[in-house]
Amino acid sequence: QVQLVESGGGLVQPGGSLRLSCLASGFLFSNYAMRWYRQAPGKERELVAHSSPTGGTNYASSIEGRFTISRDNTKNTVYLQMNSLKPEDTAVYYCNAPLIGVRSYWGQGTQVTVSS
């Protein structure tokens, strides 16, 4: 079965960095797009970054230039490198496989808190 397991969240000061990881299993990772979403308290879940199986990437305008999505197909892992973090980046971050077969899959989420 498809599983997505995030790690790497935590508490960081403004201006700091974190790298999130999402370990995928149960499908041929290299063939599928992967995404990172986030959901802040009281807000809707929003798409942060997208990685296509051919290596293309797309980003939300709110984080472009600060965050980088990457993938290691040998490790079945997608990463989100987050630099120059701001308090408004505080959210639960979710790994997503948008379409495997007929459905989308989600990880359990990892909390990122940016605060001094």
C-alpha positions as CSV (number, residue, x, y, z in Angstrom):
1,Q,0.0,0.0,0.0
2,V,1.1,3.6,-0.6
3,Q,2.7,5.3,2.4
4,L,4.2,8.7,2.7
5,V,6.1,9.5,5.9
6,E,7.3,13.1,6.6
7,S,10.1,14.1,8.9
8,G,12.3,17.1,9.6
9,G,9.9,19.6,11.1
10,G,10.5,21.5,14.3
11,L,11.0,24.9,15.8
12,V,13.3,27.4,14.1
13,Q,14.0,31.1,14.5
14,P,13.1,33.6,11.8
15,G,15.7,33.6,9.1
16,G,16.6,30.0,9.8
17,S,16.4,26.9,7.7
18,L,14.9,23.4,7.8
19,R,14.8,20.5,5.4
20,L,11.7,18.3,5.3
21,S,11.9,14.8,4.0
22,C,9.1,12.5,2.7
23,L,9.9,8.8,2.4
24,A,7.5,7.1,-0.1
25,S,6.7,3.4,-0.5
26,G,4.2,1.2,-2.2
27,F,4.5,2.6,-5.7
28,L,7.2,3.3,-8.4
29,F,8.3,6.6,-7.0
30,S,10.3,7.8,-10.0
31,N,7.2,7.7,-12.2
32,Y,5.0,10.1,-10.2
33,A,4.7,13.7,-9.4
34,M,5.1,14.7,-5.8
35,R,4.0,17.8,-3.9
36,W,4.4,19.6,-0.6
37,Y,1.4,21.4,0.9
38,R,1.0,23.3,4.1
39,Q,-1.9,24.3,6.4
40,A,-1.6,27.1,8.9
41,P,-4.1,27.4,11.8
42,G,-7.4,28.7,10.6
43,K,-6.4,28.6,7.0
44,E,-7.0,26.3,4.0
45,R,-4.3,23.9,2.9
46,E,-2.2,25.4,0.2
47,L,0.1,24.0,-2.4
48,V,3.7,25.0,-1.7
49,A,5.8,23.1,-4.3
50,H,5.5,20.5,-7.1
51,S,8.0,18.1,-8.5
52,S,7.3,16.3,-11.8
53,P,8.7,12.9,-12.6
54,T,10.8,14.5,-15.3
55,G,12.4,16.9,-12.9
56,G,10.3,20.0,-13.5
57,T,9.4,22.1,-10.4
58,N,6.8,24.7,-9.6
59,Y,6.4,26.9,-6.5
60,A,3.8,29.1,-4.8
61,S,4.6,32.7,-5.2
62,S,4.7,33.2,-1.4
63,I,7.8,31.0,-1.0
64,E,9.5,31.2,-4.4
65,G,13.2,31.8,-4.1
66,R,13.3,30.6,-0.5
67,F,12.1,27.0,-0.7
68,T,13.5,24.2,-3.0
69,I,11.8,20.9,-3.8
70,S,14.0,18.1,-4.8
71,R,13.8,14.3,-5.1
72,D,16.1,11.3,-4.9
73,N,14.6,8.5,-6.9
74,T,17.2,6.1,-5.5
75,K,15.9,6.7,-2.0
76,N,12.2,7.2,-2.8
77,T,12.4,10.5,-1.1
78,V,11.2,14.0,-1.8
79,Y,12.7,16.9,0.1
80,L,11.7,20.5,0.8
81,Q,14.6,22.8,1.7
82,M,13.3,25.9,3.4
83,N,15.5,28.9,3.9
84,S,15.0,32.4,5.2
85,L,12.0,31.2,7.2
86,K,9.4,33.6,8.3
87,P,6.8,33.4,11.1
88,E,4.1,33.2,8.4
89,D,5.7,29.9,7.2
90,T,4.4,28.3,10.5
91,A,2.2,25.4,9.5
92,V,1.8,21.7,9.3
93,Y,3.5,20.6,6.1
94,Y,2.2,17.6,4.2
95,C,3.7,15.4,1.5
96,N,1.3,14.5,-1.3
97,A,1.3,12.1,-4.2
98,P,-1.4,13.8,-6.3
99,L,-2.4,10.9,-8.6
100,I,-1.5,7.3,-8.2
101,G,-4.1,5.2,-10.0
102,V,-7.3,7.1,-9.3
103,R,-6.6,8.9,-6.1
104,S,-4.3,11.2,-4.1
105,Y,-2.3,10.2,-1.1
106,W,-1.2,12.2,1.9
107,G,1.4,11.9,4.6
108,Q,0.5,12.5,8.3
109,G,2.1,16.0,8.3
110,T,5.0,17.5,10.2
111,Q,4.8,20.7,12.2
112,V,7.1,23.7,11.3
113,T,7.1,26.6,13.8
114,V,9.0,29.7,13.0
115,S,9.3,31.8,16.1
116,S,11.9,33.7,18.2
